[in-house]
């Protein structure tokens, strides 16, 4: 490490501590040439995560963008922010677990919808309507029928 005072690269570590919940190591160093102390920080160099869009473009994964979309789907619904952050954690973990560090928007959308279906069915339908780009009311009704456990091609049983 180069001394910020004299430029020498001859130093030794006096003290090391974890910082920011283990994400960073803080090191106090002492220069052998000028005997002044300075601090350096060591972090793991992370490979960015990418989302492959429908048109083939690759975009860096943006957790804030995903959380914003989830909040919009859950607007005025009794869903805790902690639950939405948990969904974001799941998506991020799935991305981190992939060898190529990439995931398609289709895979991300499916993963999110799985969690939303269990969490809040109204939020699920809202998210699905945007994600699947429902073209008309029929698409919307088909999704609702599927959610209710009925086949979209078969009519509901008659009551009476």
ChimeraX attribute file (.defattr): number of C-alpha atoms within 10 A of each C-alpha:
attribute: neighborCount
match mode: 1-to-1
recipient: residues
	/A:1	13
	/A:2	13
	/A:3	22
	/A:4	13
	/A:5	12
	/A:6	12
	/A:7	12
	/A:8	14
	/A:9	13
	/A:10	13
	/A:11	19
	/A:12	14
	/A:13	15
	/A:14	12
	/A:15	11
	/A:16	14
	/A:17	11
	/A:18	13
	/A:19	14
	/A:20	8
	/A:21	7
	/A:22	10
	/A:23	11
	/A:24	14
	/A:25	16
	/A:26	18
	/A:27	19
	/A:28	15
	/A:29	20
	/A:30	19
	/A:31	22
	/A:32	14
	/A:33	13
	/A:34	14
	/A:35	13
	/A:36	14
	/A:37	17
	/A:38	17
	/A:39	15
	/A:40	14
	/A:41	13
	/A:42	12
	/A:43	11
	/A:44	8
	/A:45	6
	/A:46	6
	/A:47	8
	/A:48	11
	/A:49	18
	/A:50	19
	/A:51	21
	/A:52	18
	/A:53	13
	/A:54	10
	/A:55	6
	/A:56	9
	/A:57	9
	/A:58	15
	/A:59	13
	/A:60	11
	/A:61	18
	/A:62	13
	/A:63	14
	/A:64	11
	/A:65	10
	/A:66	19
	/A:67	17
	/A:68	12
	/A:69	16
	/A:70	23
	/A:71	19
	/A:72	14
	/A:73	21
	/A:74	23
	/A:75	13
	/A:76	9
	/A:77	12
	/A:78	10
	/A:79	14
	/A:80	11
	/A:81	13
	/A:82	9
	/A:83	13
	/A:84	22
	/A:85	17
	/A:86	13
	/A:87	22
	/A:88	21
	/A:89	13
	/A:90	16
	/A:91	20
	/A:92	16
	/A:93	11
	/A:94	16
	/A:95	21
	/A:96	16
	/A:97	11
	/A:98	11
	/A:99	7
	/A:100	10
	/A:101	15
	/A:102	20
	/A:103	20
	/A:104	16
	/A:105	15
	/A:106	15
	/A:107	15
	/A:108	20
	/A:109	16
	/A:110	15
	/A:111	16
	/A:112	21
	/A:113	21
	/A:114	13
	/A:115	17
	/A:116	24
	/A:117	16
	/A:118	9
	/A:119	18
	/A:120	15
	/A:121	17
	/A:122	16
	/A:123	23
	/A:124	22
	/A:125	19
	/A:126	17
	/A:127	23
	/A:128	21
	/A:129	17
	/A:130	12
	/A:131	15
	/A:132	13
	/A:133	11
	/A:134	14
	/A:135	10
	/A:136	9
	/A:137	9
	/A:138	11
	/A:139	15
	/A:140	17
	/A:141	13
	/A:142	15
	/A:143	19
	/A:144	18
	/A:145	17
	/A:146	12
	/A:147	15
	/A:148	10
	/A:149	10
	/A:150	15
	/A:151	14
	/A:152	16
	/A:153	9
	/A:154	8
	/A:155	9
	/A:156	11
	/A:157	7
	/A:158	5
	/A:159	4
	/A:160	3
